[in-house]
Amino acid sequence: MKFFFSTTDSMPSFHAKHTFRRSGFIVGTLLCLSAVFLWSKPVLPAGFSRAERAVFQNAIIDYRSRLHPRYRKIVRKNTRYIIVHTSEGGKAGTLQTVTRGKRLHNGRRTYGGHAHYVIDRSGGTYRTLDKRYRADHAGKSMWNGQTDISSMSIGIELVGYHYAPITARQYRSVGLLIAILKDVYHLKDRDVLTHSQIAYGEPNRWIRADHRGRKRCAKNFQREKAGLGPTWRHDPDVRAGRLTADPHLALIFYSGDKKDDPDRLNNMISKNNSAWAIAGEDYNSRSTVYRFPDGQLLTGHEIDRRGAWSRIPPKTVVLLNQQGIKALAEQTGPVKTITNGLSAWSFAGPAYNDATTFYFLPRGIVKNGRIISDWDDLPHMTRLIVGYRGPYPITPKQYPYQIAGQDYKSSQALYYYPSRKIVAGSDIRNFDKLPAGTLLFIPDR
C-alpha cells in the first residue's frame, strides 16, 4: 500500500483593486497576474519537479509490516527537525536493526522503530515506520537547549558508514524525501541536521565534560548534494555553555571548509585520527573491531579491558558494527568472503573499487573493482582479493613462470580454476596439470 504526502502549498486570498490611477494601472495589472500565476503553480524546490516527486513517492517500499510487534507506537506531538543518519553497516543489517531492534552494550535489547525511512546505496527508499510515530533514532540528544530530539523529529538512515562516501543516488533520494517532508511539516533547511550534530555524551577519557561527539553518524553528509542550504554557523548548545565542543566535528560543521579535515572519510588510526574521532561512543564496543597493521584483530571491548588505548599503532583500521570478531578472524589468507554481516568495505575499505581488487561472484563471473557500482551491491558468498594484478590466462604458450617469475608457486600467487576454485601456488604440486582456462592473479608490487 502506498501513502502520499501532500505537497499543496496554501496561499492567502487576494483582492485586486478595481480602480487604478492611470499611471499605476500597468504596475497593478502585472502584480495581479503574478499573484495568480504563483497561486496556481506552487513553487517547488530547485531541482525537483512535481513529476519527480510523484515517481519517487510511488517507488517507496513499504517495510512497516516488518516492525517488531513489541515496539510501542507513540504519536509524535510535533515535528521540528529532520535528522540524517548513516547506518554504519550494509543494507540487510540496517533494515534488520531498524525494524527488529538490536542488542545494546549493557545486554539489553530494543524492539526496532529506529528510523522512519531507510535509503540504500542504490537510492531505494524504505518506509520503516509511519511518520506520525516517534522513532527511537536520536538517543541522548540536544539541540538549542531542547532534549529528546527523537520526540520532535523524523529520522532517515542512509545505508553506509560515516567514513565512506554517500552515493549520488542516495543524495538524490534523500534530497527528494527531505523536500517533501519539509513541505509536510513546514520546516526550513536549517531544521535538517545530522545525528552527529545533535548527539551528546557524558565525560570520557577524551573529553572531561558533557560534550558533542558521542556519535560520528552522517558527519560525511554534504548538504549541498541533497539540495540543502548551509547548516547553522555555530553549535547553539556549545555557545550557550551547555556542552563542550568536539574539535573534530566543529571543524567539519562550523569551520566553513571541510577540506581542513583530511580524516573526514578515513577509518584508519593516525596521529590526528583517534579511536574516538572515528567511532565516537562505540570506540569500546564489542561490535567495533580494530585490525592492526600486522593483521591482529581485537574488539573495542578487549582493548578497553586491557587499558591499551595509548598503544594502538598508526594505520590500525577501525570497523564498526561487525557481527563479531570471529567472522573476521576465521578469514585468513588473501581470499576473503562476503558473509556473516561482512561487506567488501570490511576487507577492502576505499579500495573496493580499485583496479587491483577482484571479485569472484558465486555464479562464476569475475569482476574488477573498477566496474563495481558499490560495495553493498555484491551477493552473499562473493569472494574477493585486494592488491592484485590479472587475470593472466595460463596457456601452452604462457606458463606461470613466464608471468610471475619465481613467485609463481608462492602462497600469494592465486590460480582461479574453471571449477571456480581458488588455489594458492604453494598448494599446487604439478603445474603441468593445471586445468585449461585457469587464470592467474599475482600481487601488485
FIMIRO-417888 format. One line per 2 residues: number of its first residue (from 1); their letters; for each residue x, z, y of N, C-alpha, C. Coordinates in steps of 0.2 Angstrom, whole numbers. Example, Ala and Ser with C-alpha at 12.3 -4.5 7.8 and 13.67 -1.06 7.14 Angstrom:
2
1 = AS = 66 39 -28 62 39 -22 66 39 -16  64 35 -11 68 36 -5 64 39 0
END
This chain:
445
1 = MK = 4 0 -6 0 0 0 4 0 6  3 -4 11 7 -5 17 3 -1 23
3 = FF = 7 2 27 5 5 33 8 2 39  4 1 44 7 -2 50 7 3 56
5 = FS = 12 2 60 12 6 66 9 2 72  6 6 76 3 2 82 8 1 87
7 = TT = 8 -5 89 13 -7 95 10 -9 101  3 -8 102 0 -9 108 2 -5 114
9 = DS = 3 -8 119 5 -4 125 -1 -3 129  -2 3 131 -8 5 136 -6 3 143
11 = MP = -10 0 147 -9 -1 154 -14 2 159  -13 3 165 -18 6 169 -22 1 172
13 = SF = -28 2 174 -33 -3 177 -31 -5 183  -33 -11 185 -31 -14 191 -37 -18 195
15 = HA = -37 -17 201 -42 -20 205 -39 -23 211  -39 -30 211 -36 -33 216 -41 -33 223
17 = KH = -38 -33 228 -41 -33 234 -45 -40 235  -51 -40 238 -54 -46 239 -53 -49 246
19 = TF = -50 -45 250 -48 -48 257 -41 -47 258  -38 -53 261 -31 -53 262 -30 -56 269
21 = RR = -26 -53 273 -24 -57 279 -21 -63 277  -21 -68 281 -19 -75 279 -11 -74 278
23 = SG = -7 -70 281 0 -70 280 2 -67 273  -3 -63 271 -1 -59 264 -5 -62 258
25 = FI = -9 -67 259 -13 -70 254 -8 -72 248  -3 -76 249 1 -78 244 4 -73 240
27 = VG = 7 -68 243 10 -62 240 6 -58 236  0 -57 238 -6 -53 235 -8 -57 228
29 = TL = -8 -64 229 -10 -68 223 -5 -67 218  1 -68 220 7 -68 215 7 -61 211
31 = LC = 6 -56 215 6 -49 212 0 -48 207  -6 -51 208 -11 -51 204 -10 -55 197
33 = LS = -7 -61 198 -6 -65 192 0 -61 188  5 -58 191 10 -55 187 7 -49 184
35 = AV = 3 -45 187 0 -40 183 -4 -42 177  -8 -47 178 -12 -49 172 -8 -52 167
37 = FL = -3 -55 168 2 -58 163 5 -52 159  7 -46 163 10 -41 160 6 -37 155
39 = WS = -1 -36 157 -6 -33 153 -7 -37 147  -8 -43 147 -10 -47 142 -4 -48 137
41 = KP = 2 -47 139 8 -48 134 12 -42 135  11 -36 131 16 -30 132 23 -32 131
43 = VL = 27 -29 135 34 -30 135 37 -27 128  41 -31 124 44 -29 118 52 -28 120
45 = PA = 55 -23 116 62 -23 117 66 -29 116  71 -30 120 75 -36 119 78 -37 112
47 = GF = 77 -43 109 80 -45 103 75 -44 97  69 -41 98 64 -40 93 57 -43 95
49 = SR = 55 -48 92 49 -51 94 43 -48 90  37 -49 92 31 -46 88 31 -49 81
51 = AE = 33 -55 80 33 -58 73 38 -54 69  44 -53 72 49 -50 68 47 -43 66
53 = RA = 44 -39 71 41 -33 69 36 -33 63  32 -38 63 27 -38 58 30 -40 51
55 = VF = 35 -44 51 38 -46 45 42 -40 42  45 -36 47 49 -30 45 44 -25 42
57 = QN = 39 -24 45 34 -19 43 31 -20 36  29 -27 35 27 -29 29 32 -28 23
59 = AI = 38 -28 25 43 -28 19 45 -21 18  43 -16 21 45 -9 20 42 -7 13
61 = ID = 46 -4 9 45 -2 2 42 5 2  36 6 -1 33 12 -1 35 16 -7
63 = YR = 39 21 -5 43 25 -10 40 33 -10  34 34 -7 32 40 -6 29 44 -12
65 = SR = 27 39 -17 25 42 -24 30 46 -28  37 44 -26 42 47 -29 44 54 -27
67 = LH = 41 56 -22 42 63 -19 41 68 -24  45 73 -24 44 79 -29 38 82 -28
69 = PR = 34 84 -33 27 87 -32 27 94 -29  33 97 -29 33 104 -27 36 104 -19
71 = YR = 37 98 -16 38 98 -9 32 100 -5  33 104 -1 27 107 4 27 103 10
73 = KI = 21 99 10 20 95 16 17 99 22  21 98 28 18 102 34 18 96 39
75 = VR = 12 96 42 11 91 48 15 93 54  19 89 56 23 90 62 19 90 68
77 = KN = 20 95 73 16 96 78 18 91 84  24 89 85 26 85 90 32 81 87
79 = TR = 34 76 91 40 71 89 43 70 95  49 73 96 53 72 102 60 68 101
81 = YI = 62 67 95 68 64 93 68 60 87  72 55 86 73 51 80 81 53 79
83 = IV = 82 55 72 89 57 70 91 52 65  97 49 66 100 44 62 105 48 58
85 = HT = 105 47 51 110 50 46 114 44 42  119 46 40 122 42 34 122 46 28
87 = SE = 120 43 22 118 47 16 124 50 13  130 47 14 136 49 11 136 48 3
89 = GG = 133 42 2 133 40 -5 130 33 -6  128 31 -12 126 25 -13 118 25 -13
91 = KA = 115 19 -15 108 18 -14 104 22 -19  106 22 -26 102 26 -31 102 33 -30
93 = GT = 108 36 -28 109 43 -27 105 45 -21  105 41 -16 102 43 -9 95 43 -10
95 = LQ = 92 38 -14 84 39 -15 82 44 -19  87 46 -24 85 51 -29 85 58 -25
97 = TV = 90 59 -21 91 65 -17 85 66 -12  84 61 -8 79 61 -3 72 62 -5
99 = TR = 70 60 -11 64 61 -14 63 66 -19  68 68 -23 68 73 -28 71 79 -27
101 = GK = 76 79 -22 79 85 -20 87 85 -22  90 91 -21 97 92 -23 98 99 -24
103 = RL = 104 100 -27 106 107 -29 111 109 -23  110 115 -20 114 117 -15 120 121 -17
105 = HN = 125 123 -12 131 126 -14 130 133 -17  125 136 -15 123 143 -17 119 143 -24
107 = GR = 118 137 -27 115 137 -33 108 136 -33  105 136 -27 98 135 -26 97 127 -26
109 = RT = 90 125 -26 89 118 -26 83 117 -21  83 110 -19 77 108 -14 73 104 -18
111 = YG = 67 102 -15 62 98 -18 61 91 -14  66 88 -12 65 82 -9 63 82 -1
113 = GH = 60 77 1 57 77 8 63 77 13  69 74 11 74 75 16 75 69 21
115 = AH = 70 65 21 70 59 26 64 56 26  62 53 31 56 49 32 57 41 29
117 = YV = 63 39 31 65 32 29 72 32 26  73 27 22 80 26 19 81 18 20
119 = ID = 87 16 23 89 9 24 95 8 20  94 4 14 100 2 10 105 -3 14
121 = RS = 110 -4 11 115 -8 14 114 -15 15  109 -18 11 106 -25 12 101 -25 17
123 = GG = 99 -19 20 94 -19 25 87 -17 23  86 -17 16 80 -15 13 78 -8 15
125 = TY = 72 -7 17 69 -1 20 64 2 16  65 9 15 60 13 10 57 18 14
127 = RT = 50 19 14 47 24 17 46 30 12  50 35 13 50 40 8 46 46 9
129 = LD = 43 47 15 39 52 17 34 50 23  28 51 23 23 50 28 26 52 35
131 = KR = 26 48 40 29 50 46 26 56 49  20 58 47 16 64 50 19 70 48
133 = YR = 23 70 42 25 77 40 32 78 42  34 85 42 40 87 43 45 86 37
135 = AD = 51 82 39 56 81 34 61 86 34  64 89 29 70 93 29 76 89 30
137 = HA = 78 87 36 83 82 36 89 85 41  87 89 46 92 91 51 96 98 49
139 = GK = 93 102 45 96 108 43 97 112 50  102 116 50 104 120 55 106 116 61
141 = SM = 101 116 66 102 111 72 100 113 78  103 110 84 101 112 90 102 106 95
143 = WN = 98 105 100 99 101 105 95 103 111  99 103 117 97 105 123 93 112 123
145 = GQ = 95 116 119 93 123 118 87 124 113  85 118 110 79 118 105 83 118 98
147 = TD = 80 123 94 82 123 87 77 120 82  79 120 76 75 117 71 72 110 73
149 = IS = 77 106 73 76 99 76 71 95 70  72 98 64 68 94 59 60 95 60
151 = SM = 58 100 64 51 101 65 49 97 71  53 93 74 51 89 80 54 82 80
153 = SI = 56 79 74 59 73 74 58 69 67  59 62 68 59 58 62 66 57 60
155 = GI = 67 57 53 74 57 50 75 50 46  80 46 48 82 40 45 88 40 42
157 = EL = 89 39 35 95 39 31 98 32 31  104 31 33 107 24 31 112 25 25
159 = VG = 111 21 20 115 22 14 122 20 16  127 25 14 134 24 15 137 30 18
161 = YH = 143 29 20 147 35 22 149 35 29  150 41 32 151 41 39 158 38 41
163 = YA = 163 37 36 169 34 37 170 27 34  164 24 33 164 17 31 159 13 36
165 = PI = 160 7 37 156 3 42 149 3 40  144 3 44 137 2 43 136 -6 43
167 = TA = 132 -9 39 132 -16 39 127 -19 44  128 -25 45 124 -29 51 117 -29 49
169 = RQ = 115 -29 42 108 -29 40 105 -22 41  109 -17 40 107 -11 41 105 -10 49
171 = YR = 110 -12 53 109 -11 60 102 -15 62  101 -21 60 95 -24 62 89 -21 60
173 = SV = 89 -18 53 83 -15 51 82 -8 55  87 -4 56 86 2 59 84 1 67
175 = GL = 87 -5 69 85 -6 76 78 -8 77  75 -12 72 68 -13 72 64 -7 71
177 = LI = 66 -3 66 62 3 65 62 8 71  68 9 74 68 13 80 64 11 85
179 = AI = 64 4 86 60 1 92 52 3 91  50 2 84 43 3 83 41 11 84
181 = LK = 46 15 81 45 22 81 45 25 89  49 22 93 49 24 100 43 22 103
183 = DV = 39 17 101 33 15 104 28 20 102  28 21 95 23 26 92 23 33 96
185 = YH = 29 35 97 30 42 99 32 42 107  32 37 110 33 36 117 40 40 119
187 = LK = 45 37 115 52 40 116 56 35 120  62 38 122 67 34 125 73 33 121
189 = DR = 78 29 123 84 28 120 88 34 119  88 38 124 91 45 124 88 50 119
191 = DV = 83 48 116 79 53 111 82 51 104  86 46 104 89 44 97 96 47 97
193 = LT = 97 51 92 103 55 91 105 54 84  112 56 83 114 56 76 114 63 73
195 = HS = 114 64 67 114 71 64 121 75 66  126 71 67 132 75 69 132 77 76
197 = QI = 128 74 80 127 77 87 123 83 87  118 84 83 113 90 84 115 96 79
199 = AY = 119 94 74 120 100 69 125 105 72  124 111 70 130 116 72 131 121 67
201 = GE = 136 124 67 138 129 62 141 135 64  142 140 60 145 146 61 152 146 61
203 = PN = 156 151 63 163 151 63 166 150 57  172 146 57 176 145 50 183 145 52
205 = RW = 187 143 47 194 143 48 197 138 54  193 133 56 195 129 61 192 130 68
207 = IR = 186 133 68 183 134 75 180 141 74  182 146 79 180 153 78 174 155 82
209 = AD = 170 150 83 163 152 87 158 147 84  151 149 86 146 144 84 148 137 87
211 = HR = 147 132 83 151 126 86 147 120 83  149 114 86 147 107 84 151 106 78
213 = GR = 150 100 74 154 98 69 153 100 62  147 104 61 145 105 54 144 99 50
215 = KR = 142 94 53 141 88 50 144 82 53  147 77 49 150 71 52 145 65 51
217 = CA = 140 67 49 134 62 47 133 57 53  134 50 52 132 45 56 137 45 63
219 = KN = 143 48 62 147 48 68 150 40 69  149 36 64 151 29 64 145 25 67
221 = FQ = 139 28 69 134 24 71 135 21 78  135 14 79 136 11 85 130 9 88
223 = RE = 127 13 93 121 12 96 119 5 98  124 2 101 123 -5 104 121 -10 99
225 = KA = 124 -9 93 122 -14 87 115 -13 85  112 -7 86 105 -6 85 100 -8 91
227 = GL = 103 -10 96 99 -12 102 98 -6 106  102 -1 106 100 5 110 105 6 115
229 = GP = 103 9 121 107 10 126 112 16 125  116 19 130 121 24 128 117 31 127
231 = TW = 121 35 123 118 42 122 119 46 128  118 52 128 119 57 133 127 57 135
233 = RH = 128 58 141 135 58 144 139 65 142  135 70 140 138 76 138 134 80 133
235 = DP = 136 85 129 133 89 125 130 94 129  123 95 129 120 100 134 121 107 131
237 = DV = 121 108 125 122 115 122 130 117 123  134 113 123 141 114 124 142 116 132
239 = RA = 139 112 136 139 113 143 136 119 145  131 121 142 127 127 143 131 134 140
241 = GR = 136 133 136 139 138 133 136 141 127  131 137 124 128 140 118 132 138 112
243 = LT = 136 133 112 140 131 107 147 129 109  152 129 105 159 127 106 159 119 104
245 = AD = 163 115 108 163 108 106 168 107 100  166 102 97 171 99 91 175 94 95
247 = PH = 181 94 95 185 89 99 184 82 96  184 82 89 184 76 86 177 72 88
249 = LA = 172 75 88 165 72 89 164 71 97  167 76 101 167 75 108 170 68 110
251 = LI = 176 67 107 179 61 108 175 55 107  172 55 101 168 49 99 162 48 103
253 = FY = 158 53 105 151 53 108 152 53 116  157 56 118 156 58 126 162 56 129
255 = SG = 167 53 126 173 50 130 172 44 133  167 40 131 166 33 133 170 28 130
257 = DK = 175 30 126 179 25 122 181 27 115  177 24 111 178 26 103 185 23 101
259 = KD = 188 19 104 194 16 102 200 22 102  198 27 106 203 33 107 203 37 100
261 = DP = 199 35 96 198 39 89 200 35 83  207 34 82 209 30 76 206 32 70
263 = DR = 204 38 69 202 40 62 194 40 61  191 37 66 184 37 65 181 34 59
265 = LN = 184 29 56 182 26 50 188 27 45  190 33 43 195 34 39 194 41 35
267 = NM = 194 41 29 193 47 25 200 49 21  205 48 25 212 50 22 215 55 27
269 = IS = 218 61 24 221 66 27 227 64 31  227 66 37 233 64 41 235 70 46
271 = KN = 240 69 50 241 74 55 235 76 60  232 71 61 226 71 66 219 71 63
273 = NS = 219 70 56 213 70 52 213 75 47  210 81 48 210 86 44 204 86 39
275 = AW = 204 90 34 198 90 29 192 92 33  192 96 38 186 97 42 184 91 46
277 = AI = 188 88 49 187 82 53 183 76 49  185 76 42 182 71 38 176 73 35
279 = AG = 176 79 32 170 82 28 165 87 32  167 90 37 163 95 40 162 100 35
281 = ED = 156 103 35 154 109 31 155 108 24  156 102 22 156 100 15 164 100 12
283 = YN = 168 102 17 175 102 15 177 106 9  173 111 8 175 116 2 170 115 -4
285 = SR = 166 110 -4 160 109 -9 163 107 -15  159 109 -21 161 107 -27 160 99 -28
287 = ST = 156 96 -24 155 89 -24 159 85 -20  164 88 -16 169 84 -12 176 84 -16
289 = VY = 178 78 -18 184 78 -22 190 75 -17  196 79 -18 202 77 -15 206 73 -20
291 = RF = 208 67 -18 213 63 -23 219 63 -19  224 67 -22 231 67 -19 235 61 -20
293 = PD = 240 60 -16 244 54 -17 247 53 -24  248 58 -28 251 57 -35 246 56 -40
295 = GQ = 239 56 -38 234 55 -42 230 61 -44  233 67 -43 229 73 -45 223 74 -41
297 = LL = 218 76 -44 211 77 -42 209 85 -41  207 87 -36 204 94 -35 198 93 -31
299 = TG = 193 98 -33 187 98 -28 188 103 -22  184 102 -17 185 107 -12 184 114 -14
301 = HE = 180 116 -19 179 122 -21 186 125 -24  189 121 -28 195 123 -31 201 124 -26
303 = ID = 201 120 -21 206 121 -16 205 127 -12  198 128 -10 196 134 -7 198 141 -10
305 = RR = 197 141 -17 198 146 -21 206 148 -21  210 143 -21 217 144 -21 220 145 -14
307 = GA = 216 144 -8 218 145 -2 223 140 0  223 134 -2 228 129 -1 227 124 4
309 = WS = 223 125 9 221 120 14 227 118 18  232 122 19 238 120 23 243 116 19
311 = RI = 242 116 13 246 112 8 244 105 6  238 103 9 236 97 7 240 91 10
313 = PP = 243 87 6 248 82 9 245 76 12  248 73 17 245 67 20 244 62 15
315 = KT = 239 58 17 237 52 13 233 54 7  230 61 7 226 63 2 219 60 4
317 = VV = 215 57 -1 209 54 1 203 59 -1  198 59 4 193 64 3 186 60 1
319 = LL = 183 62 -5 177 58 -7 171 63 -7  166 61 -4 160 65 -3 155 64 -8
321 = NQ = 151 69 -10 145 68 -14 147 65 -21  152 67 -24 154 64 -31 150 68 -36
323 = QG = 148 65 -41 144 68 -47 148 74 -50  155 74 -49 159 79 -52 166 76 -53
325 = IK = 171 81 -53 177 79 -54 179 75 -61  175 77 -66 176 75 -72 175 67 -73
327 = AL = 170 65 -69 169 57 -69 175 53 -67  178 56 -61 184 53 -59 190 54 -63
329 = AE = 191 60 -65 197 62 -69 197 58 -76  191 56 -79 191 53 -85 194 46 -84
331 = QT = 194 43 -78 196 36 -77 203 36 -75  207 36 -80 214 35 -79 216 27 -80
333 = GP = 222 26 -78 224 19 -78 222 15 -73  224 8 -72 222 4 -67 215 1 -67
335 = VK = 212 1 -73 205 -1 -73 200 4 -72  195 3 -67 190 8 -65 183 6 -67
337 = TI = 179 10 -68 172 8 -70 167 11 -65  162 7 -62 157 10 -58 151 13 -62
339 = TN = 151 19 -62 146 23 -67 146 30 -64  141 34 -67 140 41 -65 141 43 -58
341 = GL = 137 39 -54 137 40 -47 143 38 -43  148 34 -46 154 32 -43 153 25 -41
343 = SA = 156 23 -35 155 16 -32 162 13 -31  162 7 -29 168 3 -28 172 7 -22
345 = WS = 168 10 -18 171 14 -12 175 20 -15  172 23 -20 176 29 -23 183 27 -25
347 = FA = 184 21 -28 190 19 -30 194 15 -25  191 10 -22 195 6 -18 195 7 -10
349 = GP = 190 11 -8 189 13 -1 188 6 3  191 6 9 190 0 13 193 -7 10
351 = AY = 197 -6 4 200 -12 1 195 -15 -4  189 -12 -4 184 -15 -9 183 -23 -8
353 = ND = 184 -25 -2 183 -32 -1 189 -36 0  195 -33 -2 201 -37 -1 202 -42 -6
355 = AT = 207 -47 -4 208 -52 -9 212 -49 -15  215 -43 -15 218 -41 -21 214 -36 -25
357 = TF = 208 -36 -24 203 -32 -28 199 -36 -32  198 -35 -38 194 -39 -43 189 -35 -46
359 = YF = 183 -39 -47 178 -35 -51 176 -39 -57  175 -36 -62 173 -39 -69 166 -37 -70
361 = LP = 161 -41 -69 154 -39 -70 152 -39 -77  147 -35 -79 145 -34 -86 143 -41 -89
363 = RG = 141 -46 -85 139 -52 -89 145 -57 -89  151 -55 -88 157 -59 -89 160 -62 -83
365 = IV = 157 -62 -77 159 -65 -71 164 -61 -68  170 -64 -66 175 -61 -62 174 -63 -55
367 = KN = 174 -58 -50 174 -59 -43 179 -56 -39  182 -60 -34 187 -57 -30 183 -53 -25
369 = GR = 187 -48 -22 184 -44 -17 182 -48 -11  185 -53 -9 183 -57 -3 176 -60 -4
371 = II = 173 -60 -9 166 -63 -10 161 -58 -12  163 -51 -11 158 -46 -12 155 -44 -6
373 = SD = 148 -45 -6 145 -43 1 145 -36 3  145 -32 -2 145 -24 0 147 -20 -7
375 = WD = 150 -15 -5 152 -10 -11 146 -7 -15  140 -7 -12 134 -4 -15 130 -9 -19
377 = DL = 132 -16 -19 128 -21 -22 130 -22 -30  135 -19 -32 138 -21 -39 134 -17 -44
379 = PH = 133 -20 -50 129 -17 -55 133 -12 -59  129 -7 -62 132 -2 -66 136 -5 -71
381 = MT = 142 -1 -73 147 -3 -78 151 -9 -76  151 -11 -69 156 -16 -67 163 -13 -67
383 = RL = 168 -16 -69 175 -14 -69 178 -17 -63  184 -13 -61 187 -16 -55 195 -14 -55
385 = IV = 199 -18 -52 206 -17 -52 208 -18 -44  212 -14 -42 214 -14 -35 221 -15 -34
387 = GY = 223 -20 -30 230 -21 -28 233 -26 -33  230 -31 -35 232 -36 -40 232 -43 -37
389 = RG = 236 -48 -40 235 -55 -39 233 -58 -45  230 -64 -44 227 -68 -50 221 -71 -48
391 = PY = 217 -73 -53 219 -73 -61 224 -79 -62  228 -78 -67 233 -84 -69 231 -86 -76
393 = PI = 228 -92 -77 227 -94 -84 233 -94 -89  232 -91 -95 238 -92 -100 236 -99 -104
395 = TP = 241 -103 -103 241 -110 -107 247 -111 -111  247 -116 -115 253 -118 -118 259 -120 -114
397 = KQ = 257 -122 -108 262 -124 -103 264 -118 -98  260 -113 -98 261 -107 -94 261 -101 -97
399 = YP = 267 -98 -99 267 -92 -103 267 -86 -99  265 -80 -101 265 -74 -97 272 -72 -94
401 = YQ = 277 -74 -97 284 -73 -94 285 -77 -88  283 -83 -88 284 -88 -83 280 -85 -76
403 = IA = 274 -81 -78 270 -79 -72 273 -72 -70  274 -68 -74 276 -61 -72 283 -59 -73
405 = GQ = 287 -63 -76 294 -61 -77 294 -55 -82  299 -51 -82 300 -45 -86 294 -40 -87
407 = DY = 289 -41 -81 284 -36 -81 278 -38 -85  278 -44 -89 273 -47 -92 270 -42 -97
409 = KS = 274 -38 -100 272 -33 -105 272 -26 -103  271 -25 -97 271 -18 -94 264 -16 -94
411 = SQ = 263 -9 -93 256 -6 -93 252 -8 -87  255 -11 -82 252 -13 -76 249 -21 -76
413 = AL = 252 -25 -81 250 -32 -82 244 -31 -86  238 -35 -83 232 -34 -86 230 -41 -89
415 = YY = 227 -41 -95 225 -48 -98 218 -47 -99  214 -52 -97 207 -52 -97 205 -57 -103
417 = YP = 203 -55 -108 201 -59 -114 194 -63 -113  193 -68 -116 186 -72 -115 181 -67 -118
419 = SR = 182 -62 -122 178 -57 -125 176 -52 -120  179 -52 -114 178 -48 -109 182 -41 -109
421 = KI = 186 -41 -114 190 -35 -115 196 -36 -110  198 -30 -107 204 -30 -103 210 -26 -106
423 = VA = 215 -29 -107 221 -26 -111 227 -26 -107  231 -20 -107 237 -19 -104 242 -23 -108
425 = GS = 247 -26 -104 253 -29 -108 256 -25 -113  257 -18 -111 260 -14 -116 257 -13 -122
427 = DI = 250 -15 -122 246 -14 -129 246 -20 -133  249 -25 -131 249 -32 -134 255 -32 -138
429 = RN = 254 -34 -145 260 -34 -150 263 -41 -150  258 -46 -150 260 -53 -151 257 -57 -146
431 = FD = 261 -59 -141 259 -63 -135 258 -71 -137  260 -73 -143 259 -79 -145 252 -80 -148
433 = KL = 248 -75 -149 242 -75 -152 236 -73 -147  238 -74 -140 233 -72 -135 227 -77 -136
435 = PA = 221 -75 -135 215 -80 -136 215 -85 -131  213 -91 -132 213 -96 -127 208 -94 -122
437 = GT = 210 -96 -116 206 -94 -110 207 -87 -107  213 -84 -110 215 -77 -107 217 -78 -100
439 = LL = 216 -73 -96 218 -73 -89 222 -67 -88  228 -68 -84 232 -63 -82 232 -61 -75
441 = FI = 232 -54 -74 232 -51 -67 238 -47 -66  242 -48 -61 248 -44 -60 248 -40 -54
443 = PD = 252 -34 -53 251 -30 -47 254 -34 -41  251 -33 -35 253 -37 -29 258 -32 -26
445 = R = 264 -34 -27 270 -30 -24 274 -34 -19
END
